[in-house]
Each structure stands twice: as C-alpha cells, then as structure tokens.
C-alpha cells in the first residue's frame, strides 16, 4: 500500500467479498467487506465495509487511510479553535459556530501558505522530540506571529518614546506568545 498514513509504502494482506447487512427494522443492504491484516503484526486485523459493491478493495483501503487527515483536522479544530467546548452546549450554538470555526481553520491554512518557507517550517520542538513537519499549532502560531509583526507593537500614550527590545528577546517573546495564545 503506497503512502500509508503519510509514512511510506507498507505491505498489508487483504481479502474481500460481498455480504448483506441487516439491521432490525431496516432494509437489507448489500455490502463489500475488506479484511485487512498486517503480516508483521504492527496493528490489529480490521474489517472495512462499503455499500458500493463496484469499488475495488484497494480503493476502499485508500479511502480508509485518507480519513486520517479528516480526523486530524477535526482534532486540531477541537484543540486549538474550540469546537465542541462547553460554550457549545446547545444544538443552535453548534450549528452557528462549527462552520465558522472550520472556516477559520481553512483561513489559517490559506494564510500559512502565503508565508515564507522559513516562517511556515518554524516548529516548536523539545529536546526529546523532533518533528519533521509543522503541526496545526505551529501553523497557527506562525500566522499569529506574521499578523503581529505586520501590526507592530503599540506604544503607550503616556510615554511616547519607544524603547526597543533586543531582536532576540523580541523574537523569543513573540514566539512564546504565539504558542500560548
């Protein structure tokens, strides 16, 4: 299987056929099932189901792998933009805010694509963990950093003289604030 979860190629064993799916009170539906097994045992065997009998088992497996990107997107929207938080207890609140927050996710992604390569690839790392590519949190911080850089820092109206910070200190403060916001 090429491009296994963005990793590389992975060999898996699959077997497929058709069956019927029956649920009490519902009409019987024909399905294509695909059994999936890793010969090296790195994950448990799984069964995939599809209602389109004409689909090739490899296509069904490809769709299964592609769903990971959607799951990661929803996790990032929950973690960083507040979808499904306590502020969204009612169905009306969910119906109002969820599309806006998903749109905000898209807007951040589009704004990040316009950043310089260096700004896009700036990732928060730890001594024990190196990331190969930026996460949504890194991307959000990079967009914030660029917006704040464009706006500049406001000066106090009481003391009009501007006291400049050393560039390294200013970058450090900005970096920390972008990830904390």
C-alpha positions, 0 to 999 in steps of 0.5 A, a space after each residue: 500500500 503506497 503512502 500509508 498514513 503519510 509514512 511510506 509504502 507498507 505491505 498489508 494482506 487483504 481479502 474481500 467479498 460481498 455480504 448483506 447487512 441487516 439491521 432490525 427494522 431496516 432494509 437489507 443492504 448489500 455490502 463489500 467487506 475488506 479484511 485487512 491484516 498486517 503480516 508483521 503484526 504492527 496493528 490489529 486485523 480490521 474489517 472495512 465495509 462499503 455499500 458500493 459493491 463496484 469499488 475495488 478493495 484497494 480503493 476502499 483501503 485508500 479511502 480508509 487511510 485518507 480519513 486520517 487527515 479528516 480526523 486530524 483536522 477535526 482534532 486540531 479544530 477541537 484543540 486549538 479553535 474550540 469546537 465542541 467546548 462547553 460554550 457549545 452546549 446547545 444544538 443552535 450554538 453548534 450549528 452557528 459556530 462549527 462552520 465558522 470555526 472550520 472556516 477559520 481553520 481553512 483561513 489559517 491554512 490559506 494564510 500559512 501558505 502565503 508565508 515564507 518557507 522559513 516562517 511556515 517550517 518554524 516548529 516548536 520542538 523539545 529536546 526529546 522530540 523532533 518533528 519533521 513537519 509543522 503541526 496545526 499549532 505551529 501553523 497557527 502560531 506562525 500566522 499569529 506571529 506574521 499578523 503581529 509583526 505586520 501590526 507592530 507593537 503599540 506604544 503607550 500614550 503616556 510615554 511616547 518614546 519607544 524603547 526597543 527590545 533586543 531582536 532576540 528577546 523580541 523574537 523569543 517573546 513573540 514566539 512564546 506568545 504565539 504558542 500560548 495564545 
